[in-house]
Amino acid sequence: MARGAHGGRGGQGLARVAVVVRAGAAPLWWCGVFAAGIGVLPPGVTGRRIGVMAGAALFLVGAAVVAYARRRRYAALARGTARAGKHDVLQDRAVTVRNWRRGHRWWLLLACAVALGSSFAVPAAGGMLLAGTGAGLRLKAAWLGRCERAEDTLLWLRVDWLDGRGGRPAGKAVKAYRGTGIAAGDAAPGGSRRRTAALV
């Protein structure tokens, strides 16, 4: 498995689209669970019962909004997928995830702090919203995985088209996706860890 970010002889460093999407799911989920667990302790302004009910609604709304956001953009980029070149370098899943999490670590800490602070007004609601966004990213990655299986093609994008924090795989800078066989790289369709990595 090639571990570099960029290839030589005209090749490009490619990151898996689904891995970038999925990278924030676990941190957001666990930050949200932590914030909700601590945040349910103070009675808050609304009381715990109302806070938890509001949080459950926010969880569902946050998950739905994140899961369905920009699907047309992803689908349009996927329709224009070009075959990856033989000199393109496929970035490891662990590198893609690490880059995203390093780039967003202060945003995650800030979001967790805001969720905890909001619990003094509406107990647990902020944490449940944060967990909902993590669940939404997982659902979006799963949707991408179903698309990849249907087309029998894994979706990649150029590393230098990601933003400075290693995210936005469907941002304005992204012109097109690259495609490889379904067994390429070390991540399964949808961005989960592959048990047996193989290059094709």
N, C-alpha and C positions, 0 to 999 in steps of 0.2 A: 504494500500500500504506500503510495507517495504521500508524504506528509508536508510538503512545502505549500506555500500560499500561491505561488505563481510558477508557471511552467516556462521552460526555455524554448528557443527556436520557434517563436511565434505562438506558443501555447499560453493559456490563461489559467489562473487559479480559479477553481469552481467550487462553490459551496452549495450544499443541498438546500433547496427552498424549504422543504418541510422541516428540516432540522433547525433552520433559522426561526421558523414560526414556532416550533415546539420548545425552543431553548428557554423561553420565559415562562412556560407553563408551570413547572415545578416550583421555581422561586416565588412566583406570585401566589400559587396555591398555599404553600407552606407559610409565607408571610401573612396571608389572609387568615389561615387557621390559627396561627399564633396570636394575631391581633384580635380575632374574634373571641378566642379563649380567654385572653386577658381582659378584653373589653367588656365581657359580659359581667364582670365582677362589680363595677360601680353601677348604682341604680340609674344614673343619668337623669336627664330632664324628663324623658318620655316614660321611663320605667323599663325593666328588662323585657317584659312580655312584648310590648310594642316594638322595642328595639330589635328583638329577634325576628318578629314577623316582618318588619321593614327590611331587615337584613336578608331574609329569605327571598323577598321580592326582588331586592337589588341583586342578589346572587343570580337569579334566573335572568333578569334583564341584562346584567353585565355579560353573562355567558353567551346569551343569544346575540347581543350586539357585536361582541368580539368575534364570535364564530362566523357570522355572516358578513362582516365588514369587508368590503373590497373584493368580494368573490368574483365579480365581473372582471375586475382588473387581473386577478390571477388567471381566470379562464382565458382572457384575451391573450395574455403572455404565453400561456400554455399552448394555445392554438398556433402560435408562431414559433414554436420550438424548433431549433436547428440542431443537427447532430453534433455532439462534442467532437473535437478534433483529437487525433491520436497523441498530440503533444500537450493537450490540456491536462492539468494536474488536479485531481479530485481531493479536496480538502477533507481530512478526517472529521468524523462527527464530533469527537471530543474537542478538536480545535475550534470548530464553528460554535459549539456551545460555550466554550470558555471565553471566546471573544465577545459573544453577546452578553454574557453575565458580567464580565469585567467592565464592559462599556455601560452597562445599566445598573451597576451596583449601588451608586448613590441615589439613583431614581427609585430603586427598590427600597432602600432604607428610608427615603423621604416618604414614599407611599405608605410604608408600615407605620411610620411615626404619625402621619396624618390619620390613618385608620385608628390607631390607638387614641389619639387626641379626640377624635370624633365620638368615641365611646362615652365621654363625659356628657354628651348631649343625647346620643342615640346608641345605647349599648350594643356592641357586636356588629352593628350594621356596616361600618366601614370595612371591617375585616372580612365580612361575608361578601361584600362587593369585590374586594381584592381577590378573594378566592374564586369568585365567579369569573373574573377576567382570566385567571389561570386555566380554569376549566374550559373557557371559550377558546383559548389558544390550542388546547389539546384537541378540542372538537374540530377546529380548523385544520390542524395537522392531519387528523384522521380523514377529513374530507379530501385533502390533497393526496393522501395515501390511496384512497379509493379511485381517484382520478388516475393516479400513476398505474395502478393495477389494471384499470380498464383499458388504458392505452399501451400497457406493457412498456412503459418508458419512465425512468426516473428524471425528475426536473432539477436542474442546477442553474445557478446564475454566477456571473463573474463576481469574485470577491471585491474588486475595486468599485463595483456598483452599489455595494452596501454602504450605509452611512457610517459616520465616524465611530458609532457605538456597535457596529456589527449587525445592525438590524435593517428594517424596511425592505424586505425582499420583493415588494411590489411597488416601491417608490418611483418617483419621476425619473430618477437616474437609471432605472432598469429598463433596457431597451428590448430585451428578448431573453428567453430561457434557452438553455442547452439541454439536450436529452442524451441519455445513455441507456444501455440495456438494464433490465430490472435487477440484475445481480451485481451491478457495479457499486463500488464503494463499500463502506462498513456500516451503513444505515439502511434499514428495511423501508419499504414504502410507508409513508407517513412520518418518517424521521426517527422511529424507535431504533434501539440498538439491535444490530443484526448479530445473530449467534455465530454465523459462519460468513465471514467477509470474503468476497471474491471479486476480481476484476474481469470484465469482459471487454 
